[in-house]
Amino acid sequence: MSLASNIIVALIGLLHIYFLVLEMFLWDKPAGLRVFGHSKEAAAASKVLAANQGLYNGFLAAGLFWGLSLGAAGTSVKIFFLLCVLIAGMYGALTASRKILFVQAVPAAVGLACVLLS
């Protein structure tokens, strides 16, 4: 179970690197416009906010990878950052888009359950 939980944590970390790239670098590009469903004008107006949000997603990914790098000693670090991802996902689902629940919060909950059970 430990290997499976580490793979899930790594995938969640990679997912947040993807969010970082989308929000920091592709927000107002065709890929970002398509993913987030914004107009060019709306994306231009919110580009700085999106970049800030992307940076936070990068910190979440960094924390998850840090926890993985610590081996067995990183369990509490992984739990902390998975809880952060879960809470951010639930908040995003309530305030921005229900899709965030399935893209961010559910994977974090699965990862958290796996880490706690391993």
Residue pairs with C-beta under 8 A, 6 or more apart in sequence:
1 114
1 117
1 118
2 118
4 114
4 118
5 111
5 114
5 115
5 117
5 118
6 68
8 107
8 110
8 111
8 114
9 64
9 67
9 68
9 78
9 82
9 111
9 114
9 115
10 64
10 65
10 68
11 107
12 64
12 82
12 85
12 107
12 108
12 111
13 60
13 61
13 64
13 65
13 68
14 61
15 103
15 104
15 107
16 57
16 58
16 60
16 61
16 64
16 85
17 57
17 58
17 61
19 54
19 57
20 54
20 55
20 57
20 58
20 61
21 54
22 31
22 32
22 35
22 36
22 54
23 32
23 50
23 51
23 53
23 54
23 57
24 50
24 51
24 54
24 55
24 58
25 54
26 32
26 35
27 36
27 38
27 43
27 46
27 47
27 50
27 51
27 54
28 40
28 43
28 44
28 47
32 38
32 43
32 50
33 39
33 40
33 43
36 43
38 46
43 50
56 88
60 81
60 84
60 85
60 88
63 77
63 80
63 81
63 84
64 78
64 81
64 82
64 85
66 74
66 77
66 81
67 74
67 75
67 76
67 77
67 78
67 80
67 81
68 74
68 78
70 77
75 115
78 111
78 115
79 112
79 115
79 116
82 108
82 111
82 112
82 115
83 108
83 112
85 104
85 105
85 107
85 108
85 111
86 105
86 108
86 109
86 112
88 104
88 105
89 100
89 101
89 103
89 104
89 105
89 106
89 108
90 101
90 105
92 100
92 101
92 104
92 105
93 99
93 100
93 101
93 104
93 105
